[in-house]
Amino acid sequence: MKTILFSLILIFTLAGSMAFAQGTSGSKTSFAILGGVNLQNLNGKDISGSKLENDLLIGYHAGFNVQIPIAPQFYIQPGLLLNTKGAKIDETSYKLSYVELPLNFVYKAPVGSGYFMLGFGPYVAYGVGGKETEFKKTVESGDSDAIKYIKPFDAGANLFFGYELPAGLFFQLNTQLGLLDINPDDNRISVDDNASLRNTGYGVSLGYRF
């Protein structure tokens, strides 16, 4: 939890400093609220090294971001989201809730009366709850077999594109790839453990920038 708090402070300190610098030169920093629907999965391998065949799980995301100009038509967007992820495994829904900090680099080009948007960048996230799951770095011998254990810290990459109307309303299509193995060390297993897990997903966002 200290890691996520430190990351939050660092990102928004940098954002605030850049916003002040840009504001003094006449550029406009803006804020947005957004939310939407996710289609998430947990991809990877099982204990024997075979590819997992999990099903997509419907989730949601909601939060805000700050858009800071850094050059004509280019921006950075630090944000803060509550993001639900997970997968359906053998008809059971395993839901994971994360506090997530994206830091996207965005290109906005005039198209029609609005703007085409293309963004990409990293994210860090920390697990804060779930259904049929528990966040642990290491699973001990006495832990229940009925619960899916997941490492709490995650990080990966975002990519999105969308369109923003002159009034500030925007929509975007998102994709996300987790780059960290979130499968914990499991002391209940005495054989070689080849299991791995990574969050992957797609989504649609609707928001308003002001």
N, C-alpha and C positions, 0 to 999 in steps of 0.2 A: 504493500500500500504506500510506503514511503516513496517508492520509485514513481508511481503514478502521480502522486502529489507534487513531487519535484518536477516531473515533466510538465504538469499543468502550470505550475508557477513559471517555469522557464519559457514555455511557449507564449503565455499571455504577457509576460514581461517584455519579450522581444516584440510581440505584436503591438503592445502599447507604445514602445519606443519608436517603432517604425511609423505607426499611425501619427504620432506627434510630429515626427520629421516630415512626413508627407503633407500633413495638414498645414504646416507653416509655409510650404512652398505652393499652396493653392490647390493641391490634389485632394480628391474626396475619398475618405474612408467611409465604408458603409457596413451595416449590420443586417443579418438575415436570420429569420427563424424558418425551420424546415422540418418536414417529417415525411414518412412514407412507409412502403412495404418492402420487405426483404424476402428473397428465396435463398435459403441457406443450406449448406451441407458440411459434413465433416468428411474430408477425403484423407486417404492414407492407406495403411496396411494393417492387417491383423497380426496376432502374435507369431504366426507362422511365416509372415511376409507376403501373404496373398492380398491383392487389392481389395479394399472395402467396396461394398455395393450398397451404400446407404441411400435413402430417399430424401428429396428436398423437404425442408420445413419452412412454413410461412412464419415470418417474424415482422418486426417493425423497427423503425429508428425515429428519433426525435431529438431536436436540439437547436443549436445556433452556430453561426460562424461570423467572423469579421473579415471583410474584404479590403485589402490594403494595396494601393497602386504602387508598383515598383518601376514601371516603364510604360510608355504608351501601349495600351491594350493588354498589358501583363500585370498580374496581381498575385499576391499570396493570400491564402484563406486558412488561417488557423480556426479551429472550431472545437466544440464540445458536444458529444452525442451520447444518448442512451441507446444502445444497439443490442437487439436480441438475435442470437445465432443458434446453431445446433443442427440436428438432423433427426430423421425418423429411422430407427434401427429396429428391425423385426417388429414393426407396427407400434413401437413405443416412441413417443416424442420426447427427445432430450433437448431441453431448452436452456440456453446460456444467456445471461444478461451481463453486458459489459458497459462500463464507462469508457468512452473512446475519445481519443484526441487525434483528429486528422490534421495534417498540415499540407494543403494542396497548393500547387502552382497552377494558375488559371490563365488561359488566353481567351479574350473576348473580342469578337469581330462583329462589326455592324452588318446585319442581314435583315433586309426589310425595315420595319420600324423598330426592331429590337436588336438583340445580340445573340449570336451563336457562342456557346461556351464549351471549352475543352479543358479539362483539369486532370492532374495526376499528382501523386505524392505519397508519402508514408503515413502510417498511423501507428499509434500505440494504444493498447487497451488493457483494462484490468477487470477481471470477473468479480461481480458483486452479488450474484444469485443465479438460481436456475431451478428447473423442474427435472426430477429424476437424476440430478447431477450434484456434485460437490466439488469445489475447487480445492485442490491439494497439490503441493509440489511432489510429495512422496506418499505412496499408499503403503500402509503398514499391514503386517500379517493379520491383525485383528479387525481390520476394516471390512465393512459389509460387501458382499458380492452383488447385492441388489442395486447398487448405486454406480453410476458412471462418473469416474473421477477425471478431472481436467486440471491442468496447470492454470493458475490464475492470470499469468501475464501473457499477452499476445502482441504481435506486431506484424505489419505487412504493408501492402501497397494498395492504393486506390486508383481508379480510373473512371472518369465520367464525362459525359457530354450532354448538352441541353440547350435550352433557349430561354432568354429572359425578355419579358415585355417591357415597354417603356415605363409602365406604372409600377414596376418592381416585382410583379408576379413572375415566377420562373418554375420550370420543371426540368428534371434531368434523369438520365438513365445511368446507373452506377454498376460497377463491378469491383470486387474486392478479393484479394488473394493473400491469405495468411502465409507468412514466411517462416514462422516458428513452429516447431513440433510441440504441441500442447498436450501430448500424452505423458502422464507423470511416470516417474520411476515406481515400479510395483514390486515391493518386497514379498508379495504373496506368490510370486512366480519363481520357480527354481530352475527353469530351462531358459535358453536364450530368448529374450523378448525382442522381436523384430517389429513390434507395433509402432505406428506413428499416426498422428492426427494433425490436420491443418484445417482452419476455417476457410471456406470459400463461399462466395455468394454473389447475387445480383440484386438489384433493387430499383425502385422508382421513387423519386422524391418530388414533392411539391413544396414551394416556399415563397416567402415574400421578403424582398430586400428594401430597406428604408434608410 
